[in-house]
Amino acid sequence: MTKIGFIGLGNMGGPMAANLSKAGFDVTATDLSIGAIDRAVEAGCKRGKTIADTVEDAQIVVTMLPAGPHVRSVYGDEYGIFNHAKSGALLIDSSTIDVDSARKVAGDAAAKGFSMVDAPVSGGVGAAQGSTLTFMVGGEGAAFDKAKPVLEAMGKNIFHAGDSGNGQVAKIANNMLLGISMIATCEAFNLAEKLGLDAQTFYDISSTASGQSWSMTSYCPAPGPVETAPSNRDYAPGFAAGMMLKDMRLAQEAAHSAKAATPLGAQAEALYALMESAGKDGLDFSGVMKLINGTL
């Protein structure tokens, strides 16, 4: 049985580790939160007391951490993965972080004899729980091939995006597009309402016309048309505005580094930052509708 060490058991990592255990992997899991570890144990994982304890016998190590500094620390510190993982272990980082950090950690891993992929995810908590995540994977082809069976136990769409860091490139570019698209969708519904066209009628028309988008048909920010959308639950998050803001900031950092023009991305970042300033970044990112229509 393949042994996996899993580090980072938050809203996404917890269900991901549970699904690996359910798929038959021997999973040892750890987190800074004892409660998160307890839930992982209840889901079939073994308790990891420290990073070293979690990875020392693992053939594969999976991390799901908040940001680049956490990833650099968990992998590179004295008590981190590089100093305690088995020689030849495959390292999979599913955190969403800056491209430079992803490439730096992957380079350090290679220098120490490890194969590594960056494999950020799309799909949110519901997809993590249902093992239907999309993985965007950067790294050498051989490492991707080794990682794929593990990723398939947690997701349904697994894409090889190319060299190290390209998984992060795909993730932040996709989420920048999503953040912009959601704001445009909110503006369209708000304009229609202000001019006397109700949300359901506008949805019925636009969802079958050239303005159709995922933000409209799967995640409609106007209450009513899409029953399962957060807008019908007072914008309780599937994907919080604060998390979208994190990704928009990563996209802008990368754009500045690459000298890529992203004027709409910059404007979208500023609008989600207004939600943060108002203390409303815990709403779903489609809750930017409340900022657009003046009810925030």
C-alpha positions as CSV (number, residue, x, y, z in Angstrom):
1,M,0.0,0.0,0.0
2,T,1.4,3.4,-1.0
3,K,2.2,5.6,2.0
4,I,1.3,9.3,1.7
5,G,2.3,12.1,4.1
6,F,-0.3,14.9,4.0
7,I,0.5,18.4,5.5
8,G,-2.2,21.0,5.7
9,L,-5.7,20.0,6.7
10,G,-7.8,23.1,6.2
11,N,-11.1,23.4,4.3
12,M,-9.6,22.0,1.2
13,G,-6.8,19.8,2.5
14,G,-8.9,18.0,5.1
15,P,-11.3,16.5,2.5
16,M,-8.5,15.8,0.1
17,A,-6.6,13.7,2.7
18,A,-9.9,11.9,3.6
19,N,-10.4,11.0,0.0
20,L,-6.9,9.6,-0.4
21,S,-7.6,7.4,2.6
22,K,-10.9,6.4,1.2
23,A,-9.2,5.4,-2.1
24,G,-7.0,3.0,-0.2
25,F,-3.8,4.9,0.4
26,D,-2.0,4.7,3.7
27,V,-2.2,8.4,4.8
28,T,-0.5,10.0,7.7
29,A,-1.7,13.6,8.1
30,T,-0.8,16.6,10.2
31,D,-1.7,20.3,10.7
32,L,-1.1,23.1,13.2
33,S,-4.7,22.5,14.3
34,I,-5.2,19.5,16.6
35,G,-8.9,19.6,15.7
36,A,-8.1,19.3,12.0
37,I,-5.9,16.3,12.7
38,D,-8.6,14.7,14.8
39,R,-11.1,15.1,11.9
40,A,-8.6,13.5,9.5
41,V,-8.1,10.6,11.9
42,E,-11.8,10.1,12.0
43,A,-11.8,10.0,8.2
44,G,-9.3,7.1,8.2
45,C,-5.9,8.9,8.3
46,K,-3.1,8.2,10.7
47,R,-2.0,11.0,13.1
48,G,1.1,12.8,12.2
49,K,2.6,14.6,15.3
50,T,5.2,16.6,13.4
51,I,6.3,17.2,9.8
52,A,9.2,14.7,10.3
53,D,6.8,12.1,11.7
54,T,4.4,12.6,8.8
55,V,6.9,12.3,6.0
56,E,9.7,10.0,7.2
57,D,8.1,6.8,5.8
58,A,6.1,8.4,3.0
59,Q,6.6,7.5,-0.7
60,I,4.6,10.5,-1.6
61,V,4.2,13.8,0.2
62,V,1.2,16.2,-0.4
63,T,1.0,19.7,0.9
64,M,-2.0,22.1,0.9
65,L,-0.8,25.4,2.5
66,P,-2.0,29.0,2.6
67,A,0.8,30.9,0.8
68,G,4.3,31.0,-0.6
69,P,6.1,31.7,2.7
70,H,4.4,28.7,4.3
71,V,5.4,26.4,1.5
72,R,9.0,27.6,1.5
73,S,9.1,27.0,5.3
74,V,7.4,23.6,5.4
75,Y,9.7,22.3,2.7
76,G,13.0,24.1,3.4
77,D,13.3,24.7,7.2
78,E,15.4,22.6,9.4
79,Y,12.4,20.5,10.5
80,G,10.9,20.6,7.0
81,I,10.2,18.1,4.3
82,F,13.6,18.2,2.5
83,N,15.4,17.2,5.6
84,H,13.1,14.4,6.7
85,A,11.4,12.8,3.6
86,K,12.6,9.5,2.2
87,S,15.2,9.7,-0.5
88,G,13.3,9.6,-3.9
89,A,9.9,10.6,-2.5
90,L,7.6,12.3,-4.8
91,L,6.5,15.8,-3.6
92,I,3.1,17.3,-4.6
93,D,2.3,20.8,-3.6
94,S,-1.4,21.7,-4.1
95,S,-1.2,25.1,-2.5
96,T,-2.0,28.2,-4.6
97,I,1.1,30.3,-4.3
98,D,3.2,32.8,-6.4
99,V,5.0,31.3,-9.4
100,D,8.4,32.4,-8.3
101,S,8.1,30.5,-5.0
102,A,6.8,27.4,-6.8
103,R,9.7,27.4,-9.1
104,K,12.2,28.1,-6.3
105,V,11.0,25.2,-4.2
106,A,10.9,22.8,-7.2
107,G,14.4,23.7,-8.0
108,D,15.5,23.1,-4.4
109,A,13.7,19.8,-4.5
110,A,15.5,18.7,-7.6
111,A,18.9,19.7,-6.1
112,K,18.2,17.5,-3.2
113,G,17.2,14.5,-5.3
114,F,13.4,14.7,-5.1
115,S,10.9,14.9,-7.9
116,M,8.2,17.5,-7.4
117,V,5.1,18.9,-9.1
118,D,3.0,22.0,-8.3
119,A,-0.6,21.0,-8.5
120,P,-3.0,23.8,-7.5
121,V,-6.7,23.0,-7.6
122,S,-9.9,24.5,-8.8
123,G,-13.4,23.6,-7.7
124,G,-13.7,24.8,-4.1
125,V,-14.7,23.0,-0.9
126,G,-17.6,21.1,-2.5
127,A,-15.3,19.6,-5.2
128,A,-12.7,18.8,-2.5
129,Q,-15.3,16.9,-0.6
130,G,-16.7,15.1,-3.6
131,S,-13.2,14.3,-5.1
132,T,-14.1,16.2,-8.3
133,L,-11.4,18.8,-8.2
134,T,-9.5,20.1,-11.2
135,F,-5.7,19.9,-10.9
136,M,-3.4,22.0,-13.0
137,V,0.1,20.4,-12.7
138,G,3.5,21.8,-13.4
139,G,6.6,19.6,-13.5
140,E,8.5,17.1,-15.5
141,G,6.5,14.5,-17.4
142,A,7.8,11.6,-15.3
143,A,6.9,13.3,-12.1
144,F,3.4,14.1,-13.5
145,D,2.9,10.5,-14.5
146,K,3.8,9.3,-10.9
147,A,1.5,12.0,-9.3
148,K,-1.5,11.4,-11.6
149,P,-3.0,8.3,-9.8
150,V,-2.8,10.2,-6.5
151,L,-4.5,13.3,-8.0
152,E,-7.2,11.1,-9.6
153,A,-8.2,10.0,-6.1
154,M,-9.0,13.6,-5.3
155,G,-10.2,15.0,-8.6
156,K,-11.7,14.3,-11.9
157,N,-9.8,16.6,-14.3
158,I,-6.0,16.4,-14.2
159,F,-4.0,18.6,-16.6
160,H,-0.3,18.7,-17.2
161,A,0.5,22.4,-17.8
162,G,4.2,22.0,-18.5
163,D,7.3,22.8,-16.6
164,S,7.5,23.6,-12.8
165,G,5.4,26.6,-11.9
166,N,3.1,26.3,-14.8
167,G,0.4,24.8,-12.7
168,Q,0.4,28.0,-10.7
169,V,0.4,30.0,-13.9
170,A,-2.7,28.2,-15.1
171,K,-4.4,28.6,-11.7
172,I,-3.9,32.3,-11.3
173,A,-4.7,33.1,-14.9
174,N,-7.9,31.1,-14.7
175,N,-8.9,32.7,-11.5
176,M,-8.1,36.2,-12.8
177,L,-10.5,35.5,-15.7
178,L,-13.1,34.2,-13.3
179,G,-12.9,37.2,-11.0
180,I,-13.2,39.6,-13.9
181,S,-16.1,37.6,-15.4
182,M,-18.0,37.6,-12.1
183,I,-17.8,41.4,-11.8
184,A,-18.9,41.9,-15.4
185,T,-21.9,39.5,-14.8
186,C,-22.8,41.5,-11.7
187,E,-22.7,44.7,-13.6
188,A,-24.9,43.3,-16.3
189,F,-27.6,42.0,-13.9
190,N,-27.5,45.3,-12.0
191,L,-27.9,47.3,-15.2
192,A,-30.8,45.1,-16.3
193,E,-32.6,45.5,-13.0
194,K,-32.1,49.3,-12.9
195,L,-33.6,49.5,-16.3
196,G,-36.7,47.4,-15.3
197,L,-35.7,43.9,-16.5
198,D,-36.0,41.3,-13.7
199,A,-33.2,38.9,-13.0
200,Q,-34.9,35.7,-14.2
201,T,-35.9,37.2,-17.6
202,F,-32.5,38.6,-18.2
203,Y,-31.0,35.2,-17.2
204,D,-33.3,33.3,-19.5
205,I,-32.2,35.6,-22.4
206,S,-28.5,36.1,-21.7
207,S,-27.8,32.5,-20.7
208,T,-28.6,31.4,-24.2
209,A,-27.0,34.4,-25.9
210,S,-23.5,35.7,-26.5
211,G,-23.2,37.0,-22.9
212,Q,-23.3,33.5,-21.4
213,S,-20.6,32.5,-19.0
214,W,-19.9,30.1,-16.2
215,S,-20.3,33.0,-13.7
216,M,-23.8,33.4,-15.0
217,T,-25.1,29.8,-15.6
218,S,-23.4,28.0,-12.8
219,Y,-22.9,30.7,-10.1
220,C,-25.3,33.4,-10.9
221,P,-24.7,36.4,-8.6
222,A,-28.3,37.6,-8.8
223,P,-30.6,35.7,-6.4
224,G,-33.2,33.5,-8.1
225,P,-32.2,32.1,-11.4
226,V,-29.6,29.4,-10.3
227,E,-31.0,27.6,-7.2
228,T,-27.6,26.2,-6.1
229,A,-25.7,29.5,-6.4
230,P,-24.4,31.3,-3.2
231,S,-26.6,34.3,-4.1
232,N,-29.5,32.2,-2.9
233,R,-27.8,31.6,0.5
234,D,-27.0,35.2,1.4
235,Y,-23.7,34.7,-0.4
236,A,-22.4,32.1,2.0
237,P,-19.1,31.1,0.5
238,G,-18.3,28.3,-1.7
239,F,-15.2,30.4,-2.6
240,A,-14.7,33.4,-0.4
241,A,-14.0,36.9,-1.7
242,G,-10.9,36.9,0.4
243,M,-9.6,33.8,-1.4
244,M,-10.4,35.4,-4.7
245,L,-8.5,38.5,-3.7
246,K,-5.5,36.4,-2.8
247,D,-5.5,35.0,-6.3
248,M,-6.1,38.4,-7.9
249,R,-3.1,39.7,-6.1
250,L,-1.0,36.7,-7.2
251,A,-2.0,37.4,-10.7
252,Q,-1.0,41.0,-10.5
253,E,2.4,40.2,-8.9
254,A,3.0,37.7,-11.8
255,A,1.8,40.3,-14.4
256,H,4.2,42.9,-13.1
257,S,7.0,40.4,-13.1
258,A,6.3,39.3,-16.7
259,K,5.5,42.9,-17.9
260,A,2.1,41.6,-19.0
261,A,-0.8,44.2,-19.3
262,T,-3.8,43.2,-17.2
263,P,-5.8,46.4,-16.7
264,L,-9.1,44.6,-16.0
265,G,-7.3,42.3,-13.6
266,A,-6.0,45.3,-11.7
267,Q,-9.5,46.8,-11.5
268,A,-11.0,43.5,-10.4
269,E,-8.3,43.3,-7.7
270,A,-9.3,46.8,-6.5
271,L,-13.0,45.9,-6.2
272,Y,-12.4,42.7,-4.2
273,A,-10.0,44.7,-2.0
274,L,-13.0,47.1,-1.3
275,M,-14.9,44.0,0.0
276,E,-11.9,43.2,2.3
277,S,-11.8,46.8,3.5
278,A,-15.5,46.7,4.3
279,G,-15.0,43.5,6.3
280,K,-17.1,41.5,3.8
281,D,-14.4,39.3,2.3
282,G,-15.9,36.3,4.1
283,L,-18.8,36.4,1.7
284,D,-18.6,34.4,-1.5
285,F,-16.8,36.1,-4.3
286,S,-20.1,36.5,-6.1
287,G,-21.1,38.7,-3.2
288,V,-19.2,41.4,-5.2
289,M,-22.8,41.9,-6.5
290,K,-23.5,43.7,-3.2
291,L,-20.7,46.1,-3.9
292,I,-21.9,46.7,-7.4
293,N,-25.6,47.3,-6.4
294,G,-24.7,49.4,-3.3
295,T,-26.0,47.0,-0.7
296,L,-22.6,46.0,0.8
